[in-house]
Amino acid sequence: MKEVILIKNGEISLKGLNRSIFEDKMISIIKRRLKKYGKFTVSKSQSAVYIEPEDDNFDISEAVSAVGRVFGIAAYSRAGFCEKDMDVILKEAPDYLESVLCDVKTFKIEAKRADKKFPLTSPEIASELGGAVLKRFPHLKVDVHSPDIIITVEIREKGAYIRGAQYKGAGGLPTGTSGKAAVLISGGIDSPVAAYLMAKRGLSLFAIHFASPPYTSVRAEEKVKTLLSKVARYSGTIKLAIVPFTEIQEEIGKHCPEDYFTLIMRRMMMRISARVAAENGCLALITGESLGQVASQTLPALAVTDEVSELTVLRPLIGMDKEEIILISRKIDAFETSILPYEDCCTVFTPRHPHTKPKKGQCEAAEKYLDAEPLIERAIAGIEYSFIE
C-alpha cells in the first residue's frame, strides 16, 4: 500500500475568500521543507492537503517530522492509500496497520465518506473493516468508548486513505502571511520563545542581536545563532543582524546616571532596531519582555523604551510567568541552549539599583550628555549579517 501524509488545516479554514492565499503559502512552505527528504507532490482537495512521494527514494519519517513544524497545520498523519474499492481496502488495510495494531489491545474504526457516490455508508465501511481487522488480529477487541487506538478510513475523491494515530500540528498561520517583524534576540530563555510565538502568528522573522566584545564572547554569539536555528526549524530561514554595541554601552557608563543605565541602553537598542528593521522590510519589533519580570519590564519602564521606537513593539510573553515561558522553550528545544553560561550585553554594566518607575523627561535628561546620533550611525555601519537555517 502506498504511504502518504495527510494534513488537516487549522485556523486557515476560517479565512473565507482569502483561504486559498493561506493554503497556497502553506503548501509552498511544505514543498520547500521536504526537498531534502525526497521528491513529493503536494496538493489540496476537500479541505485537506496530501503529500505523496514521487518515487521510492524518500525518508517518510523525517518528512513527517518536518511537516509537524509547519505553521498552519492543525493535524497530520501517515496514511495508507489505495483504490476506492471495498475489497481492496479489506485486503490491504490490515497489512498496512500491522505495525500499529500489534502492540495494542483495543481499537475502534471510524469511517468518513467524503465521496458520497461510494456504495457503502460510513457505518457499513467501519463494520466491514472492523471485521477484517479482528480476523487478522484475533488478540484485539473493539472498544468504541476508550480504545487504545482509533483507525480512520476516509473515502475521498482520489481514493481511500487508512490511518492510525493523528498528531497535533504546529497550528497558527503559515509563516509570512502576516508580514515581517524583527525580533531583538538575546541569549536568554525569553526572546527565542517570543520569536517562535510571533512566527506562529504568520510573521516572517528578521533577528537583531547586540554584541559587546570584549565584555561578551564569540560563544555568546554562537549561542544566539544556535537558538535562532531552533526557531528556524519552525519559521524557516532567519536573517540575523549582529550590532556592535560596546562603544554605546561604554559611553552610557561614562555619561549617564547609574540607575538609568539599563533604561538608556534599551532605548538605544530600540532606536537602532527600529531603523535596521525598517530598512529590512519589517513592520514591527518583537521583544521577549514579561510584565514585572525584571526592573526594566515594569509598565513605566516599557513606556519610556517604546516612545523612542518608530515601529510597533510586539510582546507575546507580556502576560506569561516564567514557568509558562520555560514550557514553550523546552517544546522548541531551546531551553538547554538558553541556560548556557555565556552572557549577553544586557548583563553588562547592570546598575545596582535600577530605576523601576521612570518618566519620559527623566530619561531624556539622563541621556543629555550622550551624543546619541553618531553612536547609532556607527553601530549601524558596523552591523554584520548572516542567515540562520
N, C-alpha and C positions, 0 to 999 in steps of 0.2 A: 504494500500500500504506500503510495506517495505521501511524503510528510510535508506539511506546510505550516505556516504560522498565521494564526487568526488574531486580528486586532479589533477591539471594540472602542469606538470613540467615546470620549467623556463629555466634557463641557462644550466641545466643538459642536455636538449635536443640537445645542441650543442657539446656534448662531444665525438661524433663519436664512435670509438671502445671501449673507456673507459666508455661509458654511463652506462652500467649495474652496474659498480662498484659504481657510484654515486647514482643510483636508489636504489640499494640494501642497501646502507648505510642509505639513507633517510628513507626507509621502516623500517629498524631496529630501527631508532630513533623514528619513529611514533609509532611502537608497544610498545616501552618502555614508551613513554609519555602517552599512552592510558590505560595502565594497571590499573590505579586507577579508571577509569571511566566505566569499564566493560570488557567483552571479545569481541574482534573484530578480524576479519580476514582481513588482509591487503594484497592485490595482485596488480599486474600490468598487463596491457594489452593495446595495441594500444595507446601508448604514454600517458596513464593515470594511476592513482593509485586509487584503490577502497578500501574503508573501510566499512566493513559490520559487524553489530553486530551479535554475535552468538546466543544470547538469548534476552529475554525482560528486563534483569537486566542491563541496561546501561543508562548513562546520556549523551544524544546526544549533548546537549548544551555545556557542559563542554568539551566534546570530540572535538567539532568543534573549541572551543576557543583554546584548546591545539594545534590542527593542525595549526592554524593560526600563531603559534610561532615557527614552524619548518622551519629552513633554507633549501632552495632548492625548496620550493613550490611557484609557480608563482600565482596560484589562487586556490580557493577551494569553495565548496558549498554543502549544504544539497540537497539531491535529492531523489525523489521517484523512486522506482524500480519495474518494472512489466514485464510481459511476452511480447515478441515481436509480439504482435497481435494488429491490429488497433482497433478492437472492445474493447479489454481490456484497451487499452490506453485511448480511448474516455470515457470509463466508470469510470476509476479510477483517471485519471489525475485531472479533475475538483475538486473532493473531496480533493485530496492532496493539491491543490493550493488555497483552500478556504481562509486560514489564510493570504495569501499574496495578494489576489485579492480583499478582502472586502474593503480595505482602499485606493484603487487607482481608477483612472477614465479611464485611457487609458492603452493599452497593445499592445504587439507585440509578435508573435510566430516565433521563429527561429528553424528550424529543421536541424539536421545533421545526415546523413545516412552513418555511417562508415561501416555498413554491407550492401554491395551493392546487396545482394540477397533479401533484403526486397522488397516486391512487389510495394510499393508506392515510388515516388520520394520525395525529400525534400520539394519542394513547395506543393505537394499534402498532405503530412503529416501536414505541417503548416496550410494549408487551412482547413482540416478536424478538427484538434484540436481547431483552432480558432473558428470554428462554434460551437463546443461543449461548449467552454468557454462562448461564447456570450449567448447561450441558458440557461446556468446555472446562469450566472451573467448578467442580462439584463441592469444593470446600466453602464456597460463597453462599451468603444468604441475602435476600432482599430486605432492605430496611428503608422505608420511604420517609421516616421521620428524622433520623440522625445517622445516616450511613457514613462509613469510613471514606467513601469516595462517591462522587456523582459523575456518571458518564453521560455526556451530552452528544446527541446526534442531531445535526442540523441539515435539513434538506433545503438547499439553496439553488440559485439559478444555474450555477456551473456544475454542481454535483452534490455529493453527500460528504459532510465533514463529521468525523468522530473524534472527540477529545475527552481527556480525563480532567485533571486539575486545571483551573483557570487562575492566573496570577494577577495580582493588582498592579496596574501600570503606574507610571510616574505622575499621571494626572496633569492638571494645569492646561496651558496653552502652548502650541508649538513655538519654539524659540524664534524671535524676530517678528512675530505677528503684532506685538505691542510697541515696537520701536526699539531704540537703543539707549542704554544708560551706562554711566561709568561708576564702577564700584571702587571705593577707597579701601584697598586691601592691605591689612597689616599681617602680622604673623600669628595673630591670636585665634581664638575659637569663633568669635562672633562674625567677622566680616566674610569669611567663606560661606557661612550659613546664610547671611543676608544676600550674597551673590546668588546662591542656589535658589532661594525663595523667589527672588525677582526674575530669575531666568524661567522659573516655573510659571510665572505670570506672563510669559511671552516676550521678555526683553532679551535682546542681544546684549552681550556684555563686553565692555572695554574696562580694563583694570588699571588703576593708578596706585603705585607704591612709592612711599617716601623713604629714601635711604640716607643714612648719616654716617658714612665712614669717616674716621676710624671708630666712631662710637658704636656703629653697627657693623656686622661682619658679612662677608660674602655668603656664609652659611645661612644668614638670616634671609638674604635674597633668594637663595636656592630653596629655602623653606617655603617662601611665598609662592615660588613657581610650582613647587610640588602641590601646595594647597589649591592653586588655580587649576592644576591638571585634574584634581579630584572633581572640581566643579565642571570642568570642560567635558568630562565624561557624560554629563547631562546636557550642558548648554552648547557644546560644540566649541570650536576654536575661539580663544580669547586673546585679543591684542593687549599687551602689557606695556605700560609706560613706567619706567623707574626714574623718579625725580630726585636729583641731588639736593639734599636738604640741610647739609652740615652748616653751610655759611649762614643760612637763615636762623637756625637754632642758636648758633654762637652769637649772632647779633642780638637775638632776643635776650640771651643770657647777659649780654653786656649792658643793654639799654633799657630793659623793661623791668617793672616790679616783679619780684619772685612769685608772689601769689597769683599773678596773671600769666605766668609762663605758658601753662597748658592751653589756656583760652586763646592767647595770641598765636600760639603755634597752630592751633586748629583753624583759626581764622585765616592764617596764611595758607594752610592746606586747602581750605575751601576756595580761596581766591584763585590759586594755581589750578586746582582740579576743575573748576568751572570753565576756565579758559581752555585748558587742554581738552576737556571733554567736548566742548562746543566745536573745537577745531576737528575733532574726530567724529562728528555727526551725532553726538549724544544730546538727548533732550532732558536728562535728569542726572543727579548724583545719587548713589546708594551708599549708605553707611551702616555699620553694624551696631549702632548705639541702642541701648535699652534703658528706658527711663529710670533714673536713680541708681544705676549700677555702679557708677563712679562719679567723682566730683564734677567732671566735665559733661555729665549727662543729666544734669538737673534741667528743669524747664527754662530757667533764666539763662543757663549756660548754652543750651541748644539754641535759644533765641538769638543770642549775640553771635554765634557762629553762623547761623543761617543768613543773617542780614547782609553778609558780605558775598554770598553766593549769587551769581546771576542765573543759576539753574535751580529748578525744584529739587528738594532733597527728600529722598525716599528712605524710610527707616522701617523695614519689615519686622525688626525684632523689638520695636519700641515697647510693646506690652508683654513681652515674654520674660520669664525668670531664667536663671542660669541653667537649671535642670532641663527645661524645655529646649533651650538652645543646644545644650550638650547632646540631647537625644537626637536631634537632627544632624549634628556634627558627626556623631557615630554612624548614623544611617548612610551618610555620603562618604564614609571612610576618611574623614578629615581630622578627627579628634586626636589620634595618636601623633600626627604630624604637628597639629596646633600646639601641643603641650611641650614640644621640644624646646630646650632652654636657650634659644637664640633670640636675643632681644631685638625689638624693632625701635624705630626712632621715637615712638610715643613714650618710651621709658627713659629717654634721655632728658636731663635737666628737669626731672619731676620736682615740683615745689613741695616743700614740707607741709605747707598749709594752703592748699589751693582754694581759690575763690569759688564759692558754690552759688552765690546769688548776685552775679554781675549785672550791671546795667549798661546800656549802649554807650552813654557818654563816658563811663569809667573805662571801658575797653579802648575807646578811641583815645582817651587821654594817656592811657598806659602805652599806647603804640606811637605816640607823637615823636619820640626820638628815634624811631625805626624808619629808615629810608626804604620803605616797602617796595616801591615800584621797580627800582633797579634790581633789587634782590629777586623779585618774582621773575623778571625778564631773564636774569642769568640762570635761574633754576630751570626755566622752561627751555632755554637754549641748550642746557646740558642733559636733557632727557635722553635715555636710551630705550629703544623699543625692541620688543621681541614678540613672538607668537607662541602661545601655550595650547597644546592639544591634549 
